Amino acid sequence: MNSKKPGTLGELKKTISRLPDVREEMRNNLIRKMAAKDPLFPELIGYDETVLPGLVNAILCGHNMIILGERGQGKSRIIRSMTDFLDDEIPAVAGCPINDNPFNPICTDCRKRLAEEGDDLPIAYVPRDKRLIEKLATSDVSTADLVGEVDPIKIAQGRTLDDASAIHFGLVPRANRSIFAINELPDLAEKIQVAFFNIMEENDLQIKGFPVRLPLDILIIATANPEDYTNRGRIITPLKDRFDVQVRTHYPLEKKHEIAIMEQEVRRVSVDNVESFVPEFIKGILAEITFQARSSPDINQSSGVSCRVSIRSYEAIMGSALKRCLELGETKAVPRITDIESIFPAVTGKLEPEYEAAETKEGKIVEGLARRAVKVVFDEYFKTEDLSAIIESFQNGMSAEISRIQLSETYMDGLNLIPGMKEAVQTLVDTNSPQEVSSAVEFVLEGLHLSNKLNREVQGKGMIYK
């Protein structure tokens, strides 16, 4: 069986009679995925009942869409996921800068070539990963960048200004038969926005005052912050009207989704002979810190609290645990409560205080978020009355000293010396692992302190509970 791909228009005609436009192509692939029960957006977490229905409907309808959401809500992830609904590759006129459809070319040069070469017109194949063109909107973006500019070399060769073949195409025409995404649309200058609504509706371009008819086959997706998008004067009304659908994103509504996003996006560091493990309660604390920030009156909520807060916190606390392993010669990196301080630099730079505050004040805000998060997660695992044996032993004179650089083995003594500690710890981790035990013991002690059942004193680089 000959599996060679057609190399000319004539060979292509023997296999198909037409090519779908990009909207039809995406719709067909979506329907195929739905029929096969394949996951449609496997990397989008927590959007199944809220965002995904709108995205699916937009693809079915072939709508240009505007995605509204605060930072860190997966807008770029959504855009890149759209390429999953494109074919693996598409045939195009070989050498065409706008990937012209060989059955119906739209650029002057390709129409001329088709007239001259007919079925011998050579075909090239454009892979899926080349069919998403992204551009960040900034104030210095020009019409030439997006639409195109007159090519002086072609003019010197004798072509006229109003000749479409004299154009050096910009990013938008080069996205023909593809997806074009413009990020932070409201930051685009108004005169540039005008060029977009001509492309989206009238299918014409204006370059140097000359109109050029060019029926581009493009699905346009834009992103924006809701506050900027709804602010009068940031985006021209005709352009808003030309977007067919508006999709609103949000931060994870449940902590389990925040944790799943952390685990999906975290950059893991692998070190020879060092195993890594993060207890579920540590993950819960990191996610809860972000949840606390999203409801804190000390944090500017209009700017949002990105999921990157949780992701980078996860990486920072694992870095601290790894550092301890290397310092102490241990072979298993497990983050502890005393490692939480290591996440503060990662968190502080991603939060915008509600009011002007000194750097030390910002640190206090993050520290407060962490304390509240530990208490919330502790209450999810324990009731203080169930830890009465531990509390009573400290009331009778028991004390415990901990520190970030303390050997994990030393925490094993606490399982036997502190009544009730082993029973509490074994509900959290494997009691045969000193590193896991050290993390759980610190969690129980800090949780009881935050529940006003134990006193805590800072002493040198460590802390004493009594």
C-alpha positions as a Markdown table, in Angstrom:
| # | Residue | x | y | z |
|---|---|---|---|---|
| 1 | Met | 0.0 | 0.0 | 0.0 |
| 2 | Asn | 1.4 | 3.4 | -1.0 |
| 3 | Ser | 1.2 | 5.8 | 1.9 |
| 4 | Lys | 3.1 | 8.6 | 0.2 |
| 5 | Lys | 1.4 | 12.0 | 0.7 |
| 6 | Pro | 0.2 | 13.9 | -2.4 |
| 7 | Gly | 2.9 | 16.3 | -3.6 |
| 8 | Thr | 0.9 | 18.2 | -6.2 |
| 9 | Leu | -2.6 | 19.6 | -6.5 |
| 10 | Gly | -3.4 | 17.0 | -9.0 |
| 11 | Glu | -2.4 | 14.2 | -6.7 |
| 12 | Leu | -4.3 | 15.8 | -3.9 |
| 13 | Lys | -7.5 | 16.0 | -6.0 |
| 14 | Lys | -7.4 | 12.2 | -6.3 |
| 15 | Thr | -7.9 | 11.9 | -2.5 |
| 16 | Ile | -10.2 | 14.8 | -1.6 |
| 17 | Ser | -12.3 | 17.3 | -3.5 |
| 18 | Arg | -12.1 | 20.2 | -1.0 |
| 19 | Leu | -10.5 | 21.3 | 2.2 |
| 20 | Pro | -12.5 | 22.4 | 5.3 |
| 21 | Asp | -12.0 | 25.9 | 6.7 |
| 22 | Val | -10.4 | 26.1 | 10.1 |
| 23 | Arg | -13.7 | 26.4 | 11.9 |
| 24 | Glu | -15.2 | 23.4 | 10.2 |
| 25 | Glu | -11.9 | 21.4 | 10.8 |
| 26 | Met | -12.0 | 22.2 | 14.5 |
| 27 | Arg | -15.7 | 21.4 | 14.7 |
| 28 | Asn | -15.2 | 18.0 | 13.0 |
| 29 | Asn | -12.4 | 17.1 | 15.3 |
| 30 | Leu | -14.4 | 18.1 | 18.4 |
| 31 | Ile | -17.3 | 16.0 | 17.3 |
| 32 | Arg | -15.0 | 13.1 | 16.7 |
| 33 | Lys | -13.5 | 13.4 | 20.2 |
| 34 | Met | -16.9 | 13.7 | 21.8 |
| 35 | Ala | -18.1 | 10.5 | 20.0 |
| 36 | Ala | -15.0 | 8.6 | 21.2 |
| 37 | Lys | -15.5 | 10.0 | 24.7 |
| 38 | Asp | -12.0 | 11.4 | 24.6 |
| 39 | Pro | -11.1 | 14.1 | 27.2 |
| 40 | Leu | -11.5 | 17.5 | 25.4 |
| 41 | Phe | -9.3 | 19.7 | 27.5 |
| 42 | Pro | -7.3 | 17.2 | 29.6 |
| 43 | Glu | -4.9 | 19.9 | 31.1 |
| 44 | Leu | -7.6 | 22.2 | 32.3 |
| 45 | Ile | -8.5 | 21.5 | 35.9 |
| 46 | Gly | -11.6 | 22.6 | 37.8 |
| 47 | Tyr | -13.4 | 24.0 | 34.7 |
| 48 | Asp | -15.6 | 21.0 | 33.8 |
| 49 | Glu | -18.9 | 22.5 | 34.9 |
| 50 | Thr | -18.1 | 26.2 | 34.4 |
| 51 | Val | -15.7 | 27.2 | 31.6 |
| 52 | Leu | -15.5 | 24.1 | 29.3 |
| 53 | Pro | -19.2 | 24.1 | 28.2 |
| 54 | Gly | -18.7 | 27.6 | 26.9 |
| 55 | Leu | -15.5 | 26.6 | 25.1 |
| 56 | Val | -17.1 | 23.6 | 23.5 |
| 57 | Asn | -20.1 | 25.6 | 22.3 |
| 58 | Ala | -17.8 | 28.2 | 20.9 |
| 59 | Ile | -15.9 | 25.6 | 18.8 |
| 60 | Leu | -19.2 | 24.0 | 17.6 |
| 61 | Cys | -20.4 | 27.4 | 16.5 |
| 62 | Gly | -17.1 | 28.5 | 15.0 |
| 63 | His | -17.0 | 31.6 | 17.2 |
| 64 | Asn | -14.2 | 34.1 | 17.6 |
| 65 | Met | -13.9 | 34.4 | 21.3 |
| 66 | Ile | -12.6 | 36.7 | 24.1 |
| 67 | Ile | -11.4 | 34.9 | 27.2 |
| 68 | Leu | -11.7 | 37.1 | 30.3 |
| 69 | Gly | -9.9 | 36.3 | 33.5 |
| 70 | Glu | -7.4 | 37.5 | 36.1 |
| 71 | Arg | -3.7 | 36.4 | 35.9 |
| 72 | Gly | -3.0 | 32.8 | 36.5 |
| 73 | Gln | -6.4 | 31.4 | 35.5 |
| 74 | Gly | -5.1 | 29.4 | 32.6 |
| 75 | Lys | -6.1 | 31.7 | 29.7 |
| 76 | Ser | -2.9 | 30.9 | 27.8 |
| 77 | Arg | -3.4 | 27.2 | 28.5 |
| 78 | Ile | -6.9 | 27.4 | 27.0 |
| 79 | Ile | -5.5 | 29.0 | 23.8 |
| 80 | Arg | -2.8 | 26.3 | 23.4 |
| 81 | Ser | -5.3 | 23.6 | 24.1 |
| 82 | Met | -7.3 | 24.8 | 21.0 |
| 83 | Thr | -4.6 | 23.3 | 18.7 |
| 84 | Asp | -5.8 | 19.8 | 19.8 |
| 85 | Phe | -8.8 | 20.4 | 17.6 |
| 86 | Leu | -6.7 | 21.0 | 14.5 |
| 87 | Asp | -5.7 | 18.2 | 12.1 |
| 88 | Asp | -2.2 | 16.8 | 12.5 |
| 89 | Glu | -1.2 | 18.7 | 9.3 |
| 90 | Ile | -2.9 | 20.4 | 6.4 |
| 91 | Pro | -1.9 | 20.7 | 2.7 |
| 92 | Ala | -1.0 | 24.2 | 1.5 |
| 93 | Val | 0.6 | 25.8 | -1.5 |
| 94 | Ala | 4.3 | 25.2 | -1.2 |
| 95 | Gly | 6.2 | 28.4 | -0.4 |
| 96 | Cys | 3.2 | 30.5 | 0.4 |
| 97 | Pro | 3.7 | 32.8 | 3.4 |
| 98 | Ile | 0.0 | 32.6 | 4.3 |
| 99 | Asn | -0.4 | 28.8 | 3.9 |
| 100 | Asp | -2.9 | 29.2 | 1.0 |
| 101 | Asn | -5.5 | 26.6 | 0.3 |
| 102 | Pro | -4.4 | 24.9 | -2.9 |
| 103 | Phe | -8.0 | 24.5 | -4.1 |
| 104 | Asn | -8.9 | 28.1 | -3.5 |
| 105 | Pro | -5.8 | 30.4 | -3.1 |
| 106 | Ile | -6.5 | 34.0 | -2.0 |
| 107 | Cys | -3.1 | 35.7 | -2.4 |
| 108 | Thr | -2.2 | 37.1 | -5.8 |
| 109 | Asp | 1.0 | 35.1 | -6.2 |
| 110 | Cys | -0.7 | 31.8 | -5.5 |
| 111 | Arg | -3.6 | 32.5 | -7.9 |
| 112 | Lys | -1.1 | 33.3 | -10.6 |
| 113 | Arg | 0.9 | 30.1 | -9.9 |
| 114 | Leu | -2.4 | 28.0 | -10.0 |
| 115 | Ala | -3.3 | 29.5 | -13.3 |
| 116 | Glu | 0.2 | 28.8 | -14.7 |
| 117 | Glu | 0.9 | 25.4 | -13.1 |
| 118 | Gly | -2.6 | 23.9 | -12.7 |
| 119 | Asp | -2.5 | 20.4 | -11.2 |
| 120 | Asp | 1.3 | 20.5 | -11.1 |
| 121 | Leu | 1.1 | 23.2 | -8.3 |
| 122 | Pro | 3.4 | 21.8 | -5.6 |
| 123 | Ile | 1.9 | 21.0 | -2.1 |
| 124 | Ala | 3.6 | 21.4 | 1.3 |
| 125 | Tyr | 2.2 | 20.3 | 4.6 |
| 126 | Val | 1.8 | 22.6 | 7.6 |
| 127 | Pro | 2.0 | 20.7 | 11.0 |
| 128 | Arg | -0.5 | 21.5 | 13.8 |
| 129 | Asp | 2.1 | 23.2 | 16.1 |
| 130 | Lys | 2.8 | 25.8 | 13.4 |
| 131 | Arg | -0.9 | 26.8 | 13.2 |
| 132 | Leu | -1.1 | 28.9 | 16.4 |
| 133 | Ile | 0.2 | 32.4 | 16.1 |
| 134 | Glu | 0.3 | 34.3 | 19.5 |
| 135 | Lys | 1.0 | 37.9 | 20.1 |
| 136 | Leu | 1.2 | 39.9 | 23.3 |
| 137 | Ala | -0.6 | 43.3 | 22.9 |
| 138 | Thr | 1.7 | 46.1 | 23.9 |
| 139 | Ser | 1.5 | 49.8 | 23.2 |
| 140 | Asp | 4.3 | 49.6 | 20.6 |
| 141 | Val | 2.6 | 47.0 | 18.4 |
| 142 | Ser | 2.2 | 48.5 | 15.0 |
| 143 | Thr | -0.1 | 47.8 | 12.0 |
| 144 | Ala | 2.9 | 46.5 | 10.1 |
| 145 | Asp | 3.5 | 43.9 | 12.9 |
| 146 | Leu | -0.1 | 42.6 | 12.7 |
| 147 | Val | -1.4 | 43.3 | 9.3 |
| 148 | Gly | 1.6 | 43.9 | 7.1 |
| 149 | Glu | 3.6 | 46.5 | 5.2 |
| 150 | Val | 4.4 | 47.4 | 1.7 |
| 151 | Asp | 7.6 | 45.6 | 0.6 |
| 152 | Pro | 10.0 | 48.2 | -0.9 |
| 153 | Ile | 11.8 | 45.5 | -2.8 |
| 154 | Lys | 8.6 | 44.4 | -4.6 |
| 155 | Ile | 7.8 | 48.1 | -5.3 |
| 156 | Ala | 11.3 | 48.5 | -6.8 |
| 157 | Gln | 10.5 | 45.5 | -9.0 |
| 158 | Gly | 7.7 | 47.4 | -10.6 |
| 159 | Arg | 4.6 | 46.5 | -8.5 |
| 160 | Thr | 2.2 | 49.2 | -7.4 |
| 161 | Leu | 1.1 | 50.2 | -3.9 |
| 162 | Asp | -2.4 | 48.9 | -4.4 |
| 163 | Asp | -1.2 | 45.5 | -5.6 |
| 164 | Ala | -1.8 | 42.8 | -3.0 |
| 165 | Ser | 1.3 | 41.0 | -4.1 |
| 166 | Ala | 3.4 | 44.0 | -3.0 |
| 167 | Ile | 2.6 | 43.3 | 0.7 |
| 168 | His | 5.0 | 41.8 | 3.2 |
| 169 | Phe | 2.4 | 40.0 | 5.3 |
| 170 | Gly | 2.2 | 40.6 | 9.1 |
| 171 | Leu | 1.3 | 38.1 | 11.8 |
| 172 | Val | -2.5 | 38.0 | 11.2 |
| 173 | Pro | -2.4 | 37.1 | 7.5 |
| 174 | Arg | 0.3 | 34.5 | 8.3 |
| 175 | Ala | -2.2 | 32.9 | 10.6 |
| 176 | Asn | -4.4 | 32.1 | 7.6 |
| 177 | Arg | -6.1 | 28.7 | 8.0 |
| 178 | Ser | -5.0 | 28.8 | 11.6 |
| 179 | Ile | -5.7 | 30.3 | 15.1 |
| 180 | Phe | -4.5 | 33.8 | 15.9 |
| 181 | Ala | -4.4 | 34.7 | 19.6 |
| 182 | Ile | -3.8 | 38.2 | 20.9 |
| 183 | Asn | -3.1 | 38.4 | 24.6 |
| 184 | Glu | -4.1 | 41.4 | 26.8 |
| 185 | Leu | -6.2 | 42.9 | 24.0 |
| 186 | Pro | -7.1 | 46.2 | 25.8 |
| 187 | Asp | -3.4 | 47.2 | 25.7 |
| 188 | Leu | -3.6 | 47.4 | 22.0 |
| 189 | Ala | -3.7 | 50.9 | 20.6 |
| 190 | Glu | -7.1 | 51.9 | 19.3 |
| 191 | Lys | -5.9 | 52.5 | 15.7 |
| 192 | Ile | -4.6 | 49.0 | 15.7 |
| 193 | Gln | -7.8 | 47.6 | 17.1 |
| 194 | Val | -9.6 | 49.0 | 14.1 |
| 195 | Ala | -7.6 | 46.8 | 11.8 |
| 196 | Phe | -8.9 | 43.8 | 13.7 |
| 197 | Phe | -12.6 | 44.4 | 13.2 |
| 198 | Asn | -12.0 | 44.9 | 9.5 |
| 199 | Ile | -10.3 | 41.5 | 9.4 |
| 200 | Met | -13.0 | 39.8 | 11.5 |
| 201 | Glu | -16.0 | 41.1 | 9.5 |
| 202 | Glu | -15.2 | 42.8 | 6.2 |
| 203 | Asn | -12.2 | 40.6 | 5.3 |
| 204 | Asp | -10.2 | 43.6 | 4.1 |
| 205 | Leu | -6.9 | 45.1 | 5.1 |
| 206 | Gln | -5.8 | 48.7 | 4.7 |
| 207 | Ile | -2.1 | 49.3 | 4.2 |
| 208 | Lys | -0.7 | 52.7 | 3.4 |
| 209 | Gly | -4.3 | 53.9 | 2.7 |
| 210 | Phe | -4.9 | 51.2 | 0.0 |
| 211 | Pro | -7.7 | 48.6 | 0.7 |
| 212 | Val | -6.8 | 45.0 | 0.1 |
| 213 | Arg | -9.4 | 42.3 | -0.1 |
| 214 | Leu | -8.1 | 39.2 | 1.5 |
| 215 | Pro | -10.7 | 36.7 | 2.8 |
| 216 | Leu | -8.6 | 35.2 | 5.5 |
| 217 | Asp | -9.6 | 31.9 | 7.1 |
| 218 | Ile | -8.7 | 32.6 | 10.8 |
| 219 | Leu | -10.2 | 31.8 | 14.2 |
| 220 | Ile | -9.4 | 34.7 | 16.4 |
| 221 | Ile | -9.0 | 34.3 | 20.2 |
| 222 | Ala | -8.2 | 37.2 | 22.5 |
| 223 | Thr | -7.6 | 37.4 | 26.3 |
| 224 | Ala | -8.1 | 40.3 | 28.7 |
| 225 | Asn | -8.3 | 41.1 | 32.3 |
| 226 | Pro | -12.0 | 41.8 | 33.1 |
| 227 | Glu | -11.2 | 45.1 | 34.8 |
| 228 | Asp | -9.4 | 46.3 | 31.7 |
| 229 | Tyr | -11.9 | 45.0 | 29.3 |
| 230 | Thr | -14.9 | 46.6 | 30.9 |
| 231 | Asn | -13.1 | 49.9 | 31.5 |
| 232 | Arg | -14.4 | 52.5 | 29.0 |
| 233 | Gly | -11.8 | 53.7 | 26.7 |
| 234 | Arg | -9.5 | 50.6 | 26.8 |
| 235 | Ile | -11.2 | 48.8 | 23.9 |
| 236 | Ile | -13.3 | 50.2 | 21.1 |
| 237 | Thr | -16.9 | 49.2 | 21.1 |
| 238 | Pro | -17.1 | 47.9 | 17.5 |
| 239 | Leu | -14.3 | 45.4 | 18.3 |
| 240 | Lys | -16.1 | 44.2 | 21.4 |
| 241 | Asp | -19.2 | 43.7 | 19.3 |
| 242 | Arg | -17.3 | 41.6 | 16.7 |
| 243 | Phe | -16.2 | 38.9 | 19.2 |
| 244 | Asp | -18.9 | 36.2 | 19.0 |
| 245 | Val | -18.6 | 34.9 | 22.5 |
| 246 | Gln | -17.2 | 35.9 | 25.9 |
| 247 | Val | -15.8 | 33.1 | 28.1 |
| 248 | Arg | -15.1 | 33.9 | 31.8 |
| 249 | Thr | -12.4 | 32.0 | 33.7 |
| 250 | His | -12.0 | 31.8 | 37.4 |
| 251 | Tyr | -9.6 | 30.5 | 40.1 |
| 252 | Pro | -10.1 | 27.0 | 41.4 |
| 253 | Leu | -13.3 | 26.7 | 43.4 |
| 254 | Glu | -12.1 | 23.7 | 45.4 |
| 255 | Lys | -8.8 | 23.1 | 47.2 |
| 256 | Lys | -8.4 | 19.7 | 45.5 |
| 257 | His | -8.3 | 21.5 | 42.1 |
| 258 | Glu | -5.6 | 23.9 | 43.3 |
| 259 | Ile | -3.6 | 20.9 | 44.5 |
| 260 | Ala | -4.0 | 19.1 | 41.2 |
| 261 | Ile | -2.8 | 22.2 | 39.3 |
| 262 | Met | 0.2 | 22.5 | 41.6 |
| 263 | Glu | 1.2 | 18.9 | 40.9 |
| 264 | Gln | 0.6 | 19.3 | 37.2 |
| 265 | Glu | 2.6 | 22.4 | 36.7 |
| 266 | Val | 5.4 | 22.1 | 39.3 |
| 267 | Arg | 9.0 | 22.0 | 38.1 |
| 268 | Arg | 10.5 | 19.0 | 39.8 |
| 269 | Val | 14.1 | 18.8 | 40.8 |
| 270 | Ser | 15.7 | 15.4 | 40.6 |
| 271 | Val | 18.9 | 14.7 | 42.6 |
| 272 | Asp | 20.7 | 11.3 | 42.6 |
| 273 | Asn | 20.0 | 9.1 | 45.6 |
| 274 | Val | 17.4 | 11.5 | 47.1 |
| 275 | Glu | 13.8 | 10.5 | 47.1 |
| 276 | Ser | 11.1 | 13.2 | 47.4 |
| 277 | Phe | 7.7 | 13.0 | 49.1 |
| 278 | Val | 5.1 | 15.7 | 50.0 |
| 279 | Pro | 2.5 | 14.8 | 52.6 |
| 280 | Glu | -1.1 | 15.6 | 51.7 |
| 281 | Phe | -1.4 | 18.0 | 54.6 |
| 282 | Ile | 1.6 | 20.0 | 53.3 |
| 283 | Lys | -0.1 | 20.3 | 49.9 |
| 284 | Gly | -3.3 | 21.3 | 51.6 |
| 285 | Ile | -1.5 | 24.0 | 53.5 |
| 286 | Leu | 0.1 | 25.5 | 50.4 |
| 287 | Ala | -3.2 | 25.5 | 48.6 |
| 288 | Glu | -4.9 | 27.0 | 51.6 |
| 289 | Ile | -2.4 | 29.9 | 51.7 |
| 290 | Thr | -3.5 | 30.8 | 48.2 |
| 291 | Phe | -7.1 | 30.5 | 49.1 |
| 292 | Gln | -6.6 | 32.7 | 52.2 |
| 293 | Ala | -4.8 | 35.3 | 50.0 |
| 294 | Arg | -7.8 | 35.3 | 47.6 |
| 295 | Ser | -10.1 | 36.4 | 50.4 |
| 296 | Ser | -7.7 | 38.5 | 52.5 |
| 297 | Pro | -8.7 | 42.2 | 53.0 |
| 298 | Asp | -4.9 | 42.9 | 53.0 |
| 299 | Ile | -4.6 | 41.8 | 49.4 |
| 300 | Asn | -5.8 | 43.7 | 46.3 |
| 301 | Gln | -8.3 | 41.3 | 44.9 |
| 302 | Ser | -8.9 | 43.1 | 41.7 |
| 303 | Ser | -5.3 | 42.2 | 40.6 |
| 304 | Gly | -6.0 | 38.5 | 41.4 |
| 305 | Val | -3.9 | 35.9 | 43.2 |
| 306 | Ser | -2.5 | 33.6 | 40.6 |
| 307 | Cys | -2.3 | 29.8 | 40.8 |
| 308 | Arg | 1.5 | 30.4 | 40.4 |
| 309 | Val | 1.5 | 31.3 | 44.1 |
| 310 | Ser | 0.7 | 27.7 | 44.9 |
| 311 | Ile | 3.0 | 26.3 | 42.2 |
| 312 | Arg | 6.0 | 28.3 | 43.2 |
| 313 | Ser | 5.3 | 27.7 | 46.9 |
| 314 | Tyr | 5.4 | 24.0 | 46.2 |
| 315 | Glu | 8.7 | 24.3 | 44.4 |
| 316 | Ala | 10.2 | 26.5 | 47.2 |
| 317 | Ile | 9.2 | 24.2 | 50.1 |
| 318 | Met | 10.6 | 21.2 | 48.2 |
| 319 | Gly | 13.8 | 23.2 | 47.6 |
| 320 | Ser | 14.1 | 23.8 | 51.3 |
| 321 | Ala | 13.5 | 20.1 | 52.1 |
| 322 | Leu | 16.1 | 19.1 | 49.5 |
| 323 | Lys | 18.6 | 21.6 | 51.0 |
| 324 | Arg | 18.2 | 20.0 | 54.4 |
| 325 | Cys | 18.8 | 16.5 | 52.9 |
| 326 | Leu | 22.0 | 17.7 | 51.4 |
| 327 | Glu | 23.1 | 19.4 | 54.6 |
| 328 | Leu | 22.3 | 16.5 | 56.9 |
| 329 | Gly | 23.2 | 13.6 | 54.5 |
| 330 | Glu | 19.6 | 12.2 | 54.5 |
| 331 | Thr | 18.2 | 10.4 | 51.5 |
| 332 | Lys | 14.5 | 11.5 | 51.6 |
| 333 | Ala | 13.3 | 15.1 | 51.1 |
| 334 | Val | 10.0 | 15.7 | 53.0 |
| 335 | Pro | 9.0 | 19.3 | 53.7 |
| 336 | Arg | 8.1 | 20.3 | 57.3 |
| 337 | Ile | 6.2 | 23.1 | 58.9 |
| 338 | Thr | 9.6 | 24.8 | 59.6 |
| 339 | Asp | 10.1 | 24.9 | 55.8 |
| 340 | Ile | 7.1 | 27.1 | 55.2 |
| 341 | Glu | 9.1 | 30.2 | 55.8 |
| 342 | Ser | 11.1 | 29.4 | 52.7 |
| 343 | Ile | 8.0 | 30.0 | 50.5 |
| 344 | Phe | 7.6 | 33.7 | 51.6 |
| 345 | Pro | 9.9 | 35.2 | 49.0 |
| 346 | Ala | 8.1 | 33.2 | 46.3 |
| 347 | Val | 4.7 | 34.4 | 47.5 |
| 348 | Thr | 5.4 | 38.0 | 48.4 |
| 349 | Gly | 6.3 | 39.1 | 44.9 |
| 350 | Lys | 3.1 | 37.7 | 43.5 |
| 351 | Leu | 0.7 | 39.5 | 45.9 |
| 352 | Glu | -0.3 | 43.1 | 45.6 |
| 353 | Pro | -1.1 | 44.6 | 49.0 |
| 354 | Glu | -4.3 | 46.5 | 49.3 |
| 355 | Tyr | -2.4 | 49.5 | 50.5 |
| 356 | Glu | 1.1 | 50.8 | 50.3 |
| 357 | Ala | 3.2 | 48.8 | 52.8 |
| 358 | Ala | 6.8 | 48.4 | 53.6 |
| 359 | Glu | 8.5 | 45.2 | 52.7 |
| 360 | Thr | 8.5 | 44.0 | 56.3 |
| 361 | Lys | 4.8 | 44.6 | 56.4 |
| 362 | Glu | 4.3 | 42.4 | 53.3 |
| 363 | Gly | 6.2 | 39.7 | 55.0 |
| 364 | Lys | 3.9 | 39.9 | 58.0 |
| 365 | Ile | 0.9 | 39.6 | 55.7 |
| 366 | Val | 2.3 | 36.4 | 54.2 |
| 367 | Glu | 3.2 | 35.0 | 57.6 |
| 368 | Gly | -0.4 | 35.6 | 58.7 |
| 369 | Leu | -1.7 | 33.8 | 55.7 |
| 370 | Ala | 0.5 | 30.8 | 56.5 |
| 371 | Arg | -0.6 | 30.7 | 60.1 |
| 372 | Arg | -4.3 | 30.7 | 59.2 |
| 373 | Ala | -3.7 | 28.1 | 56.5 |
| 374 | Val | -2.0 | 25.7 | 58.9 |
| 375 | Lys | -4.9 | 26.1 | 61.4 |
| 376 | Val | -7.5 | 25.5 | 58.8 |
| 377 | Val | -5.8 | 22.3 | 57.5 |
| 378 | Phe | -5.1 | 21.1 | 61.1 |
| 379 | Asp | -8.8 | 21.5 | 61.9 |
| 380 | Glu | -9.6 | 19.4 | 58.8 |
| 381 | Tyr | -7.5 | 16.5 | 60.2 |
| 382 | Phe | -8.0 | 16.7 | 64.0 |
| 383 | Lys | -10.3 | 17.8 | 66.7 |
| 384 | Thr | -8.3 | 19.0 | 69.8 |
| 385 | Glu | -10.3 | 16.7 | 72.1 |
| 386 | Asp | -9.0 | 13.7 | 70.2 |
| 387 | Leu | -5.4 | 14.9 | 71.0 |
| 388 | Ser | -6.1 | 15.3 | 74.7 |
| 389 | Ala | -3.3 | 12.9 | 75.7 |
| 390 | Ile | -0.7 | 15.0 | 73.9 |
| 391 | Ile | -2.1 | 18.2 | 75.4 |
| 392 | Glu | -2.2 | 16.7 | 78.9 |
| 393 | Ser | 1.4 | 15.6 | 78.7 |
| 394 | Phe | 2.6 | 19.1 | 77.9 |
| 395 | Gln | 0.5 | 20.5 | 80.7 |
| 396 | Asn | 2.4 | 18.1 | 83.0 |
| 397 | Gly | 5.8 | 19.5 | 81.9 |
| 398 | Met | 6.6 | 17.8 | 78.6 |
| 399 | Ser | 8.4 | 20.0 | 76.0 |
| 400 | Ala | 9.6 | 19.5 | 72.4 |
| 401 | Glu | 12.3 | 21.2 | 70.5 |
| 402 | Ile | 12.3 | 21.4 | 66.7 |
| 403 | Ser | 14.2 | 23.2 | 63.9 |
| 404 | Arg | 14.5 | 23.1 | 60.2 |
| 405 | Ile | 18.0 | 21.6 | 60.4 |
| 406 | Gln | 17.2 | 19.0 | 63.0 |
| 407 | Leu | 17.9 | 15.4 | 62.0 |
| 408 | Ser | 14.8 | 13.5 | 61.1 |
| 409 | Glu | 15.7 | 10.6 | 63.4 |
| 410 | Thr | 15.4 | 12.7 | 66.5 |
| 411 | Tyr | 11.7 | 13.1 | 65.8 |
| 412 | Met | 11.2 | 9.4 | 66.2 |
| 413 | Asp | 11.7 | 9.7 | 69.9 |
| 414 | Gly | 8.6 | 11.9 | 70.1 |
| 415 | Leu | 6.4 | 9.0 | 68.9 |
| 416 | Asn | 7.3 | 7.0 | 72.1 |
| 417 | Leu | 7.9 | 9.8 | 74.6 |
| 418 | Ile | 4.8 | 11.9 | 73.9 |
| 419 | Pro | 1.6 | 10.1 | 74.8 |
| 420 | Gly | -0.9 | 10.0 | 71.9 |
| 421 | Met | 1.6 | 11.4 | 69.3 |
| 422 | Lys | 2.1 | 8.1 | 67.5 |
| 423 | Glu | -1.6 | 7.6 | 67.1 |
| 424 | Ala | -1.9 | 11.1 | 65.6 |
| 425 | Val | 1.1 | 10.8 | 63.3 |
| 426 | Gln | 0.1 | 7.4 | 61.9 |
| 427 | Thr | -3.1 | 9.0 | 60.5 |
| 428 | Leu | -1.0 | 11.3 | 58.5 |
| 429 | Val | 2.2 | 9.5 | 57.3 |
| 430 | Asp | 4.2 | 6.3 | 57.4 |
| 431 | Thr | 5.6 | 6.0 | 60.9 |
| 432 | Asn | 8.5 | 3.9 | 59.6 |
| 433 | Ser | 9.9 | 6.9 | 57.7 |
| 434 | Pro | 11.8 | 9.4 | 60.0 |
| 435 | Gln | 11.4 | 12.2 | 57.4 |
| 436 | Glu | 7.7 | 11.8 | 57.1 |
| 437 | Val | 7.4 | 11.5 | 60.9 |
| 438 | Ser | 9.3 | 14.7 | 61.4 |
| 439 | Ser | 6.9 | 16.6 | 59.1 |
| 440 | Ala | 3.8 | 15.1 | 60.8 |
| 441 | Val | 5.1 | 15.8 | 64.4 |
| 442 | Glu | 5.8 | 19.5 | 63.5 |
| 443 | Phe | 2.3 | 19.8 | 62.0 |
| 444 | Val | 0.6 | 18.4 | 65.1 |
| 445 | Leu | 2.6 | 20.6 | 67.5 |
| 446 | Glu | 2.0 | 23.8 | 65.4 |
| 447 | Gly | -1.7 | 23.0 | 65.0 |
| 448 | Leu | -2.0 | 22.6 | 68.8 |
| 449 | His | -0.1 | 25.9 | 69.3 |
| 450 | Leu | -2.4 | 27.7 | 66.8 |
| 451 | Ser | -5.4 | 26.2 | 68.7 |
| 452 | Asn | -4.1 | 27.8 | 71.9 |
| 453 | Lys | -3.3 | 24.4 | 73.5 |
| 454 | Leu | 0.5 | 24.7 | 73.5 |
| 455 | Asn | 2.9 | 27.6 | 74.0 |
| 456 | Arg | 5.7 | 28.1 | 71.6 |
| 457 | Glu | 9.0 | 30.0 | 72.1 |
| 458 | Val | 11.5 | 30.8 | 69.4 |
| 459 | Gln | 15.0 | 29.9 | 70.5 |
| 460 | Gly | 17.9 | 30.4 | 68.1 |
| 461 | Lys | 17.2 | 28.7 | 64.9 |
| 462 | Gly | 14.5 | 26.5 | 66.4 |
| 463 | Met | 11.4 | 26.5 | 68.5 |
| 464 | Ile | 10.3 | 25.0 | 71.7 |
| 465 | Tyr | 6.7 | 23.8 | 72.4 |
| 466 | Lys | 5.7 | 23.5 | 76.0 |
